[in-house]
Amino acid sequence: MSDNSRRLLNLDGGVKKSSGVNVLPIVAETWAQVRDDSNKNVDWLIASFVGNSKTDVTIMTSGCGGVEACSNALPDDKCCYGGIRLESGRFVTFYYAPDNCPPMQRGRGKNCYLLKR
């Protein structure tokens, strides 16, 4: 691999640029609950930007009931991130951008990966 490729992919150990997004601790705490197989009270979460913030992300809602309950809780006018524990035990993360979502919010969020595997 060439030196330029290593720099472009940030494989040289250099400083990585931040997206500027501040994921609040409650997101990590709730994601840990979703990932906990013994926790039957939470198997999905939806996170989004706080109010009109362009940087702070928090939990909008969480609960149990699988894909159907999670999809029913998705907002009509706001981009959001989510994660679900499937019945098979696998985990799925997603980014949701409804048609009514402001274009700037849609663009800001699609490249941000908030939930760690």
C-alpha positions as CSV (number, residue, x, y, z in Angstrom):
1,M,0.0,0.0,0.0
2,S,1.4,3.4,-0.9
3,D,2.1,6.1,1.6
4,N,-0.7,8.3,0.1
5,S,-3.2,5.5,0.5
6,R,-2.1,4.9,4.1
7,R,-2.6,8.6,4.9
8,L,-6.0,8.8,3.2
9,L,-7.2,5.7,5.1
10,N,-5.5,7.2,8.3
11,L,-3.4,4.0,8.8
12,D,-0.3,6.0,9.7
13,G,-1.4,6.6,13.3
14,G,-2.0,10.3,12.7
15,V,-4.6,12.3,14.4
16,K,-8.1,11.4,13.3
17,K,-10.6,14.2,12.6
18,S,-13.6,14.3,14.8
19,S,-17.1,14.6,13.3
20,G,-17.9,17.1,16.0
21,V,-20.8,15.0,17.2
22,N,-21.1,14.6,21.0
23,V,-22.9,11.4,21.8
24,L,-24.2,11.7,25.3
25,P,-23.4,8.9,27.9
26,I,-27.1,7.9,28.1
27,V,-26.8,6.5,24.5
28,A,-23.9,4.2,25.4
29,E,-25.8,3.1,28.6
30,T,-29.0,2.3,26.7
31,W,-27.1,0.5,23.9
32,A,-25.5,-1.7,26.7
33,Q,-29.0,-2.5,27.9
34,V,-30.0,-3.5,24.4
35,R,-26.9,-5.7,24.0
36,D,-27.5,-7.4,27.4
37,D,-29.2,-10.7,26.6
38,S,-30.5,-11.0,30.2
39,N,-32.4,-7.7,29.9
40,K,-35.8,-8.4,28.6
41,N,-37.1,-4.8,29.1
42,V,-35.1,-3.1,26.4
43,D,-34.4,-4.6,23.0
44,W,-34.3,-1.5,20.8
45,L,-33.4,2.2,21.0
46,I,-33.8,5.3,18.9
47,A,-31.3,8.2,19.3
48,S,-31.3,11.6,17.6
49,F,-29.9,15.2,18.0
50,V,-31.1,17.1,21.0
51,G,-33.7,19.7,19.9
52,N,-32.0,22.0,17.4
53,S,-28.5,20.9,18.3
54,K,-26.1,20.1,15.6
55,T,-23.7,18.2,17.8
56,D,-25.4,16.6,20.8
57,V,-27.1,13.2,20.4
58,T,-29.3,11.5,23.0
59,I,-31.9,8.8,23.4
60,M,-35.3,9.7,22.0
61,T,-36.9,6.5,23.1
62,S,-36.2,2.8,23.9
63,G,-38.3,-0.2,24.7
64,C,-39.1,-3.8,23.9
65,G,-41.2,-5.4,21.2
66,G,-38.6,-5.9,18.5
67,V,-38.6,-4.5,15.0
68,E,-42.3,-3.7,14.9
69,A,-42.3,-1.7,18.2
70,C,-39.1,0.1,17.1
71,S,-40.5,1.0,13.6
72,N,-43.7,2.3,15.2
73,A,-41.7,4.7,17.4
74,L,-39.7,6.2,14.5
75,P,-40.4,10.0,14.2
76,D,-42.0,11.5,11.0
77,D,-39.9,14.6,10.9
78,K,-36.5,13.9,12.4
79,C,-33.4,11.9,11.3
80,C,-32.4,9.3,13.9
81,Y,-30.2,6.3,14.6
82,G,-31.3,3.1,16.1
83,G,-30.3,-0.3,17.2
84,I,-32.3,-3.5,17.7
85,R,-31.6,-6.9,19.2
86,L,-33.3,-9.5,17.0
87,E,-35.0,-12.7,18.1
88,S,-32.0,-14.5,16.6
89,G,-29.7,-12.8,19.0
90,R,-28.1,-10.6,16.3
91,F,-27.9,-6.9,16.5
92,V,-28.8,-4.4,13.8
93,T,-28.0,-0.7,13.7
94,F,-29.6,1.7,11.3
95,Y,-29.9,5.3,10.2
96,Y,-33.4,6.6,9.4
97,A,-34.1,9.8,7.4
98,P,-37.8,10.3,6.7
99,D,-39.0,12.4,3.8
100,N,-40.0,15.3,6.1
101,C,-36.5,15.5,7.6
102,P,-34.7,18.8,6.9
103,P,-32.0,18.3,4.2
104,M,-29.1,19.6,6.4
105,Q,-30.0,17.2,9.2
106,R,-30.2,14.3,6.7
107,G,-26.8,15.1,5.4
108,R,-25.2,15.7,8.8
109,G,-26.2,12.4,10.2
110,K,-25.7,9.8,7.4
111,N,-22.0,9.7,7.8
112,C,-22.0,9.4,11.6
113,Y,-21.6,6.0,13.2
114,L,-22.9,6.2,16.7
115,L,-23.5,2.7,17.9
116,K,-20.5,0.5,18.4
117,R,-20.8,-3.2,17.5
